[in-house]
Amino acid sequence: MFIIFAMTQIDLTPPPPAPQPGQLLARGVCRHMASHGFACVEELVPARGLRVDVMALGPKGEVWVVECKSSRADFMTDQKWEGYLEWADRFFWAVDADFPTELLPDETGLIIGDAYGAEIVRMGPETRLAPARRKVMVQKFAFCAARRLQMLRDPDMLPDWG
């Protein structure tokens, strides 16, 4: 007597981790920016030791940086944000509706959002990048975006970021 079992394929790959609150906020910010013609890259490194939550490249070549803060503690422990100012034409904080916005510096932009959308409440002041710095940032943006797209199309590719 033989017993035949149907073999089913079981995927043992663990699911990706659930997005963190700041990542969900970044998603809503990127959706809002896209509605204004901006392209966004999350977690871009403009210089060693810095990583911005969202870098947005506008239709006229403008470069905006958005730092997403999911809580008061997240904001209070951020020691690097002033280093981001020299890498963008405008700087914004993105927070949810419950965040105590009086903690945020008045001389920066403010975006209120959630995982599904956002709204610019206060425009960040414009400090135009020097042409050489703008060129570097646009190249970094393009390189990062292209490599991430390539990794999506070929997930087995070993990342050699050079």
Contact map, one row per residue, 1 for C-alpha under 8 A:
111000000000000000000000000000000000000000000000000000000000000000000000000000000000000000000000000000000000000000000000000000000000000000000000000000000000000000
111100000000000000000000000000000000000000000000000000000000000000000000000000000000000000000000000000000000000000000000000000000000000000000000000000000000000000
111110000000000000000000000000000000000000000000000000000000000000000000000000000000000000000000000000000000000000000000000000000000000000000000000000000000000000
011111000000000000000000000000000000000000000000000000000000000000000000000000000000000000000000000000000000000000000000000000000000000000000000000000000000000000
001111100000000000000000000000000000000000000000000000000000000000000000000000000000000000000000000000000000000000000000000000000000000000000000000000000000000000
000111110000000000000000000000000000000000000000000000000000000000000000000000000000000000000000000000000000000000000000000000000000000000000000000000000000000000
000011111000000000000000000000000000000000000000000000000000000000000000000000000000000000000000000000000000000000000000000000000000000000000000000000000000000000
000001111100000000000000000000000000000000000000000000000000000000000000000000000000000000000000000000000000000000000000000000000000000000000000000000000000000000
000000111110000000000000000000000000000000000000000000000000000000000000000000000000000000000000000000000000000000000000000000000000000000000000000000000000000000
000000011111000000000000000000000000000000000000000000000000000000000000000000000000000000000000000000000000000000000000000000000000000000000000000000000000000000
000000001111100000000000000000000000000000000000000000000000000000000000000000000000000000000000000000000000000000000000000000000000000000000000000000000000000000
000000000111110000000000000000000000000000000000000000000000000000000000000000000000000000000000000000000000000000000000000000000000000000000000000000000000000000
000000000011111000000000000000000000000000000000000000000000000000000000000000000000000000000000000000000000000000000000000000000000000000000000000000000000000000
000000000001111100000000000000000000000000000000000000000000000000000000000000000000000000000000000000000000000000000000000000000000000000000000000000000000000000
000000000000111110000000000000000000000000000000000000000000000000000000000000000000000000000000000000000000000000000000000000000000000000000000000000000000000000
000000000000011111000000000000000000000000000000000000000000000000000000000000000000000000000000000000000000000000000000000000000000000000000000000000000000000000
000000000000001111100000000000000000000000000000000000000000000000000000000000000000000000000000000000000000000000000000000000000000000000000000000000000000000000
000000000000000111110000000000000000000000000000000000000000000000000000000000000000000000000000000000000000000000000000000000000000000000000000000000000000000000
000000000000000011111011000000000000000000000000000000000000000000000000000000000000000000000000000000000000000000000000000000000000000000000000000000000000000000
000000000000000001111111000000000000000000000000000000000000000000000000000000000000000000000000000000000000000000000000000000000000000000000000000000000000000000
000000000000000000111111100000000000000000000000000000000000000000000100000000000000000000000000000000000000000000000000000000000000000000000000000000000000000000
000000000000000000011111110000000000000000000000000000000000000000011100000000000000000000000000000000000000000000000000000000000000000000000000000000000000000000
000000000000000000111111111000000000000000000000000000000000000000010000000000000000000000000000000000000000000000000000000000000000000000000000000000000000000000
000000000000000000111111111100000000000000000000000000000000000000000000000000000000000000000000000000000000000001110000000000000000000000000000000000000000000000
000000000000000000001111111110000000000000000000000000000000000000010100000000000000000000000111000000000000000011110000000000000000000000000000000000000000000000
000000000000000000000111111111000000000001000000000011000000000000010000000000000000000000000100000000000000000000100000000000000000000000000000000000000000000000
000000000000000000000011111111100000000000000000000000000000000000000000000000000000000000000000000000000000000000111000000000000000000000000000000000000000000000
000000000000000000000001111111110000000000000000000000000000000000000000000000000000000000000000000000000000000011111100000000000000000000000000000000000000000000
000000000000000000000000111111111000000000000000000000000000000000000000000000000000000000000100000000000000001011101110000000000000000000000000000000000000000000
000000000000000000000000011111111100001100000000000001010000000000000000000000000000000000000000000000000000000000001000000000000000000000000000000000000000000000
000000000000000000000000001111111110000000000000000000000000000000000000000000000000000000000000000000000000000000011100000000000000000000000000000000000000000000
000000000000000000000000000111111111000000000000000000000000000000000000000000000000000000000000000000000000000000001110000000000000000000000000000000000000000000
000000000000000000000000000011111111111100000000000000010000000000000000000000000000000000000000000000000000000000000000000000000000000000000000000000000000000000
000000000000000000000000000001111111111100000000000000000000000000000000000000000000000000000000000000000000000000000000000000000000000000000000000000000000000000
000000000000000000000000000000111111110000000000000000000000000000000000000000000000000000000000000000000000000000000000000000000000000000000000000000000000000000
000000000000000000000000000000011111110000000000000000000000000000000000000000000000000000000000000000000000000000000000000000000000000000000000000000000000000000
000000000000000000000000000000001111111000000000000000000110000000000000000000000000000000000000000000000000000000000000000000000000000000000000000000000000000000
000000000000000000000000000000001111111100000000000000011110000000000000000000000000000000000000000000000000000000000000000000000000000000000000000000000000000000
000000000000000000000000000001001100111110000000000000011100000000000000000000000000000000000000000000000000000000000000000000000000000000000000000000000000000000
000000000000000000000000000001001100011111000000000001111000000000000000000000000000000000000000000000000000000000000000000000000000000000000000000000000000000000
000000000000000000000000000000000000001111110000000001110000000000000000000000000000000000000000000000000000000000000000000000000000000000001001100000000000000000
000000000000000000000000010000000000000111110000000111100000000000000000000000000000000000000000000000000000000000000000000000000000000000000000000000000000000000
000000000000000000000000000000000000000011111000001111100000000000000000000000000000000000000000000000000000000000000000000000000000000000000000000000000000000000
000000000000000000000000000000000000000011111100001111100000000000000000000000000000000000000000000000000000000000000000000000000000000000001001000000000000000000
000000000000000000000000000000000000000000111111111100000000000000000000000000000000000000000000000000000000000000000000000000000000000000000000000000000000000000
000000000000000000000000000000000000000000011111011100000000000000000000000000000000001000000000000000000000000000000000000000000000000010010000000000000000000000
000000000000000000000000000000000000000000001111111000000000000000000000000000000000000000000000000000000000000000000000000000000000000000000000000000000000000000
000000000000000000000000000000000000000000001111110000000000000000000000000000000000000000000000000000000000000000000000000000000000000000000000000000000000000000
000000000000000000000000000000000000000000001011111000000000000000000000000000000000000000000000000000000000000000000000000000000000000000000000000000000000000000
000000000000000000000000000000000000000000001111111100000000000000000000000000010011000000000000000000000000000000000000000000000000000000000000000000000000000000
000000000000000000000000000000000000000000111110111110000000000000000000000000000000000000000000000000000000000000000000000000000000000000000000000000000000000000
000000000000000000000000000000000000000001111100011111100000000011100000000000000001000000000000000000000000000000000000000000000000000000000000000000000000000000
000000000000000000000000010000000000000001110000001111100000000011110000000000000000000000000000000000000000000000000000000000000000000000000000000000000000000000
000000000000000000000000010001000000000111110000000111110000000011110000000000000000000000000000000000000000000000000000000000000000000000000000000000000000000000
000000000000000000000000000000000000000111110000000111111000001111000000000000000000000000000000000000000000000000000000000000000000000000001000000000000000000000
000000000000000000000000000001001000011110000000000001111100011111000000000000000000000000000000000000000000000000000000000000000000000000000000000000000000000000
000000000000000000000000000000000000011100000000000000111110111100000000000000000000000000000000000000000000000000000000000000000000000001000000000000000000000000
000000000000000000000000000000000000111000000000000000011111111100000000000000000000000000000000000000000000000000000000000000000000000000000000000000000000000000
000000000000000000000000000000000000110000000000000000001111110000000000000000000000000000000000000000000000000000000000000000000000000000000000000000000000000000
000000000000000000000000000000000000000000000000000000000111110000000000000000000000000000000000000000000000000000000000000000000000000000000000000000000000000000
000000000000000000000000000000000000000000000000000000001111111000000000000000000000000000000000000000000000000000000000000000000000000000000000000000000000000000
000000000000000000000000000000000000000000000000000000011111111100000000000000000000000010000000000000000000000000000000000000000000000000000000000000000000000000
000000000000000000000000000000000000000000000000000000111100111110000000000000000000001111000000000000000000000000000000000000000000010010000000000000000000000000
000000000000000000000000000000000000000000000000000000111100011111000000000000000000000111110000000000000000000000000000000000000000000000000000000000000000000000
000000000000000000000000000000000000000000000000000111110000001111100000000000000001101111110000000000000000000000000000000000000000000000000000000000000000000000
000000000000000000000000000000000000000000000000000111110000000111110000000000000000000000111100000000000000000000000000000000000000000000000000000000000000000000
000000000000000000000000000000000000000000000000000111000000000011111000000000001000000000111100000000000000000000000000000000000000000000000000000000000000000000
000000000000000000000110110000000000000000000000000011000000000001111100000000000000000000001110000000000000000000000000000000000000000000000000000000000000000000
000000000000000000000100000000000000000000000000000000000000000000111111011000000000000000001110000000000000000000000000000000000000000000000000000000000000000000
000000000000000000001100100000000000000000000000000000000000000000011111011000000000000000000011001000000000000000000000000000000000000000000000000000000000000000
000000000000000000000000000000000000000000000000000000000000000000001111111000000000000000000010001000000000000000000000000000000000000000000000000000000000000000
000000000000000000000000000000000000000000000000000000000000000000001111111100000000000000000000001100000000000000000000000000000000000000000000000000000000000000
000000000000000000000000000000000000000000000000000000000000000000000011111110000000000000000000000000000000000000000000000000000000000000000000000000000000000000
000000000000000000000000000000000000000000000000000000000000000000001111111111000000000000000000000000000000000000000000000000000000000000000000000000000000000000
000000000000000000000000000000000000000000000000000000000000000000001111111111000000000000000000000000000000000000000000000000000000000000000000000000000000000000
000000000000000000000000000000000000000000000000000000000000000000000001111111100000000000000000000000000000000000000000000000000000000000000000000000000000000000
000000000000000000000000000000000000000000000000000000000000000000000000111111100000000000000000000000000000000000000000000000000000000000000000000000000000000000
000000000000000000000000000000000000000000000000000000000000000000000000011111111000000000000000000000000000000000000000000000000000000000000000000000000000000000
000000000000000000000000000000000000000000000000000000000000000000000000000111111100000000000000000000000000000000000000000000000000000000000000000000000000000000
000000000000000000000000000000000000000000000000010000000000000000000000000001111111000000000000000000000000000000000000000000000000000000000000000000000000000000
000000000000000000000000000000000000000000000000000000000000000000100000000001111111100000000000000000000000000000000000000000000000000000000000000000000000000000
000000000000000000000000000000000000000000000000000000000000000000000000000000111111100000000000000000000000000000000000000000000000000000000000000000000000000000
000000000000000000000000000000000000000000000000010000000000000000000000000000011111111000000000000000000000000000000000000000000000000000000000000000000000000000
000000000000000000000000000000000000000000000000010100000000000010000000000000011111111100100000000000000000000000000000000000000000000000000000000000000000000000
000000000000000000000000000000000000000000000000000000000000000010000000000000001111111111100000000000000000000000000000000000000000000000000000000000000000000000
000000000000000000000000000000000000000000000000000000000000000000000000000000000011111100000000000000000000000000000000000000001000000000000000000000000000000000
000000000000000000000000000000000000000000000100000000000000001010000000000000000011111110000000000000000000000000000000000000001000100010000000000000000000000000
000000000000000000000000000000000000000000000000000000000000001110000000000000000001111111100000000000000000000000000000000000111000000000000000000000000000000000
000000000000000000000000000000000000000000000000000000000000011110000000000000000000101111100000000000000000000000000000000001111000000000000000000000000000000000
000000000000000000000000000000000000000000000000000000000000001110000000000000000000100111110000000000000000100000000000000111110000000000000000000000000000000000
000000000000000000000000000000000000000000000000000000000000000111100000000000000001100111111000000000000001100000000000000110000000000000000000000000000000000000
000000000000000000000000000000000000000000000000000000000000000111100000000000000000000001111100000000000001111000000000001100000000000000000000000000000000000000
000000000000000000000000000000000000000000000000000000000000000001111000000000000000000000111110000000010001111000000000000000000000000000000000000000000000000000
000000000000000000000000110010000000000000000000000000000000000001111000000000000000000000011111000000000000011110000000000000000000000000000000000000000000000000
000000000000000000000000100000000000000000000000000000000000000000011110000000000000000000001111111010000000011111000000000000000000000000000000000000000000000000
000000000000000000000000100000000000000000000000000000000000000000000100000000000000000000000111111000000000000111000000000000000000000000000000000000000000000000
000000000000000000000000000000000000000000000000000000000000000000000000000000000000000000000011111000000000000110000000000000000000000000000000000000000000000000
000000000000000000000000000000000000000000000000000000000000000000000000000000000000000000000011111100000000000000000000000000000000000000000000000000000000000000
000000000000000000000000000000000000000000000000000000000000000000000111000000000000000000000011111110000000000000000000000000000000000000000000000000000000000000
000000000000000000000000000000000000000000000000000000000000000000000001000000000000000000000000011111100000000000000000000000000000000000000000000000000000000000
000000000000000000000000000000000000000000000000000000000000000000000000000000000000000000000010001111110000000000000000000000000000000000000000000000000000000000
000000000000000000000000000000000000000000000000000000000000000000000000000000000000000000000000000111111000000000000000000000000000000000000000000000000000000000
000000000000000000000000000000000000000000000000000000000000000000000000000000000000000000000000000111111000000000000000000000000000000000000000000000000000000000
000000000000000000000000000000000000000000000000000000000000000000000000000000000000000000001000000011111101000000000000000000000000000000000000000000000000000000
000000000000000000000000000000000000000000000000000000000000000000000000000000000000000000000000000001111111000000000000000000000000000000000000000000000000000000
000000000000000000000000000000000000000000000000000000000000000000000000000000000000000000000000000000011111100000000000000000000000000000000000000000000000000000
000000000000000000000000000000000000000000000000000000000000000000000000000000000000000000000000000000001111100000000000000110000000000000000000000000000000000000
000000000000000000000000000000000000000000000000000000000000000000000000000000000000000000111000000000011111110000000000011110000000000000000000000000000000000000
000000000000000000000000000000000000000000000000000000000000000000000000000000000000000001111000000000000111111000000001111110000000000000000000000000000000000000
000000000000000000000000000000000000000000000000000000000000000000000000000000000000000000011110000000000001111100000001111100000000000000000000000000000000000000
000000000000000000000000000010000000000000000000000000000000000000000000000000000000000000011110000000000000111110000111110000000000000000000000000000000000000000
000000000000000000000000000000000000000000000000000000000000000000000000000000000000000000000111100000000000011111000111100000000000000000000000000000000000000000
000000000000000000000000100110000000000000000000000000000000000000000000000000000000000000000111100000000000001111111110000000000000000000000000000000000000000000
000000000000000000000001100110000000000000000000000000000000000000000000000000000000000000000011000000000000000111111100000000000000000000000000000000000000000000
000000000000000000000001111110000000000000000000000000000000000000000000000000000000000000000000000000000000000011111000000000000000000000000000000000000000000000
000000000000000000000001101100100000000000000000000000000000000000000000000000000000000000000000000000000000000011111100000000000000000000000000000000000000000000
000000000000000000000000001111110000000000000000000000000000000000000000000000000000000000000000000000000000000011111110000000000000000000000000000000000000000000
000000000000000000000000000110110000000000000000000000000000000000000000000000000000000000000000000000000000001111011111000000000000000000000000000000000000000000
000000000000000000000000000010010000000000000000000000000000000000000000000000000000000000000000000000000000001110001111100000000000000000000000000000000000000000
000000000000000000000000000000000000000000000000000000000000000000000000000000000000000000000000000000000000111100000111111000000000000000000000000000000000000000
000000000000000000000000000000000000000000000000000000000000000000000000000000000000000000000000000000000000111100000011111000000000000000000000000000000000000000
000000000000000000000000000000000000000000000000000000000000000000000000000000000000000000000000000000000001111000000001111100000000000000000000000000000000000000
000000000000000000000000000000000000000000000000000000000000000000000000000000000000000000010000000000000001110000000001111110000000000000000000000000000000000000
000000000000000000000000000000000000000000000000000000000000000000000000000000000000000001110000000000000011110000000000011111000000000000000000000000000000000000
000000000000000000000000000000000000000000000000000000000000000000000000000000000000000001100000000000000011100000000000001111100000000000000000000000000000000000
000000000000000000000000000000000000000000000000000000000000000000000000000000000000000011000000000000000000000000000000000111110000000000000000000000000000000000
000000000000000000000000000000000000000000000000000000000000000000000000000000000000000111000000000000000000000000000000000011111000000000000000000000000000000000
000000000000000000000000000000000000000000000000000000000000000000000000000000000000000111000000000000000000000000000000000001111100000000000000000000000000000000
000000000000000000000000000000000000000000000000000000000000000000000000000000000000011110000000000000000000000000000000000000111110110000000000000000000000000000
000000000000000000000000000000000000000000000000000000000000000000000000000000000000000000000000000000000000000000000000000000011111110000000000000000000000000000
000000000000000000000000000000000000000000000000000000000000000000000000000000000000000000000000000000000000000000000000000000001111111000000000000000000000000000
000000000000000000000000000000000000000000000000000000000000000000000000000000000000000000000000000000000000000000000000000000000111111100000000000000000000000000
000000000000000000000000000000000000000000000000000000000000000000000000000000000000001000000000000000000000000000000000000000001111111110000000000000000000000000
000000000000000000000000000000000000000000000000000000000000001000000000000000000000000000000000000000000000000000000000000000001111111111000000000000000000000000
000000000000000000000000000000000000000000000000000000000000000000000000000000000000000000000000000000000000000000000000000000000011111111100000000000000000000000
000000000000000000000000000000000000000000000000000000000000000000000000000000000000000000000000000000000000000000000000000000000001111111110000000000000000000000
000000000000000000000000000000000000000000000100000000000000001000000000000000000000001000000000000000000000000000000000000000000000111111111000000000000000000000
000000000000000000000000000000000000000000000000000000001000000000000000000000000000000000000000000000000000000000000000000000000000011111111100000000000000000000
000000000000000000000000000000000000000000000000000000000000000000000000000000000000000000000000000000000000000000000000000000000000001111111110000000000000000000
000000000000000000000000000000000000000000000100000000000000000000000000000000000000000000000000000000000000000000000000000000000000000111111111000000000000000000
000000000000000000000000000000000000000010010000000000100000000000000000000000000000000000000000000000000000000000000000000000000000000011111111100000000000000000
000000000000000000000000000000000000000000000000000000000000000000000000000000000000000000000000000000000000000000000000000000000000000001111111110000000000000000
000000000000000000000000000000000000000000000000000000000000000000000000000000000000000000000000000000000000000000000000000000000000000000111111111000000000000000
000000000000000000000000000000000000000010010000000000000000000000000000000000000000000000000000000000000000000000000000000000000000000000011111111100000000000000
000000000000000000000000000000000000000010000000000000000000000000000000000000000000000000000000000000000000000000000000000000000000000000001111111110000000000000
000000000000000000000000000000000000000000000000000000000000000000000000000000000000000000000000000000000000000000000000000000000000000000000111111111000000000000
000000000000000000000000000000000000000000000000000000000000000000000000000000000000000000000000000000000000000000000000000000000000000000000011111111100000000000
000000000000000000000000000000000000000000000000000000000000000000000000000000000000000000000000000000000000000000000000000000000000000000000001111111110000000000
000000000000000000000000000000000000000000000000000000000000000000000000000000000000000000000000000000000000000000000000000000000000000000000000111111111000000000
000000000000000000000000000000000000000000000000000000000000000000000000000000000000000000000000000000000000000000000000000000000000000000000000011111111100000000
000000000000000000000000000000000000000000000000000000000000000000000000000000000000000000000000000000000000000000000000000000000000000000000000001111111111101000
000000000000000000000000000000000000000000000000000000000000000000000000000000000000000000000000000000000000000000000000000000000000000000000000000111111110000000
000000000000000000000000000000000000000000000000000000000000000000000000000000000000000000000000000000000000000000000000000000000000000000000000000011111110000000
000000000000000000000000000000000000000000000000000000000000000000000000000000000000000000000000000000000000000000000000000000000000000000000000000001111111100000
000000000000000000000000000000000000000000000000000000000000000000000000000000000000000000000000000000000000000000000000000000000000000000000000000000111111100000
000000000000000000000000000000000000000000000000000000000000000000000000000000000000000000000000000000000000000000000000000000000000000000000000000000100111110000
000000000000000000000000000000000000000000000000000000000000000000000000000000000000000000000000000000000000000000000000000000000000000000000000000000100111111000
000000000000000000000000000000000000000000000000000000000000000000000000000000000000000000000000000000000000000000000000000000000000000000000000000000000001111100
000000000000000000000000000000000000000000000000000000000000000000000000000000000000000000000000000000000000000000000000000000000000000000000000000000100000111110
000000000000000000000000000000000000000000000000000000000000000000000000000000000000000000000000000000000000000000000000000000000000000000000000000000000000011111
000000000000000000000000000000000000000000000000000000000000000000000000000000000000000000000000000000000000000000000000000000000000000000000000000000000000001111
000000000000000000000000000000000000000000000000000000000000000000000000000000000000000000000000000000000000000000000000000000000000000000000000000000000000000111
